[in-house]
């Protein structure tokens, strides 16, 4: 599956993948409807970085979550 094309479905997939990888307990902050499709490329970049990074420290996890919060509507 290619996540290159911005779409609501792809946005939902990358947000869900990031929530799993970041082990977010409160999934309400990771609702794909709260993110603007216009920010797709930025969110996709975060997703790709997270996928390549592997294991994250606590500080890195918090930084990723803060970055995601900054992209919410």
C-alpha positions as CSV (number, residue, x, y, z in Angstrom):
1,X,0.0,0.0,0.0
2,X,1.3,3.4,-0.9
3,X,0.9,6.3,1.5
4,X,2.3,8.8,-0.9
5,X,-1.0,10.3,-2.0
6,X,-2.8,12.6,0.5
7,X,-6.2,11.2,1.3
8,X,-8.3,10.9,4.4
9,X,-7.8,7.1,4.4
10,X,-4.0,7.4,4.2
11,X,-4.0,10.1,6.9
12,X,-6.0,7.8,9.2
13,X,-3.4,5.0,8.5
14,X,-0.4,7.1,9.3
15,X,-2.0,8.6,12.5
16,X,-3.0,5.1,13.7
17,X,0.5,3.8,13.0
18,X,2.1,6.6,14.9
19,X,-0.3,6.1,17.8
20,X,0.7,2.5,18.0
21,X,4.4,3.2,17.7
22,X,4.3,5.9,20.3
23,X,2.2,3.7,22.5
24,X,-0.4,6.5,23.0
25,X,-2.9,5.4,25.7
26,X,-5.4,8.3,25.2
27,X,-6.3,7.7,21.5
28,X,-8.6,10.7,21.5
29,X,-5.6,12.9,20.9
30,X,-4.8,10.8,17.8
31,X,-8.2,11.1,16.1
32,X,-7.5,11.5,12.3
33,X,-10.4,13.9,12.0
34,X,-8.5,16.4,14.1
35,X,-5.8,16.7,11.5
36,X,-6.0,18.8,8.4
37,X,-5.3,17.0,5.1
38,X,-3.3,20.1,4.1
39,X,-0.7,19.0,6.7
40,X,-0.5,15.5,5.1
41,X,3.1,15.9,3.9
42,X,4.4,17.1,7.3
43,X,2.5,14.3,9.1
44,X,3.8,11.8,6.6
45,X,7.4,13.0,7.2
46,X,6.9,12.5,10.9
47,X,5.5,9.0,10.3
48,X,8.5,8.1,8.1
49,X,10.9,9.4,10.6
50,X,9.2,7.4,13.4
51,X,9.3,4.3,11.3
52,X,13.0,4.6,10.6
53,X,13.9,5.6,14.1
54,X,12.8,2.4,15.8
55,X,13.1,2.6,19.6
56,X,12.4,6.0,21.1
57,X,13.5,7.4,24.4
58,X,10.9,9.0,26.7
59,X,12.0,12.5,25.7
60,X,11.8,11.6,22.0
61,X,8.3,10.1,22.4
62,X,7.2,13.3,24.2
63,X,8.7,15.4,21.4
64,X,6.9,13.5,18.7
65,X,3.6,13.8,20.6
66,X,4.1,17.5,21.0
67,X,4.9,17.9,17.3
68,X,1.6,16.0,16.5
69,X,-0.3,18.3,18.8
70,X,1.1,21.3,17.0
71,X,-0.4,19.9,13.7
72,X,-3.9,19.4,15.1
73,X,-6.7,21.7,13.9
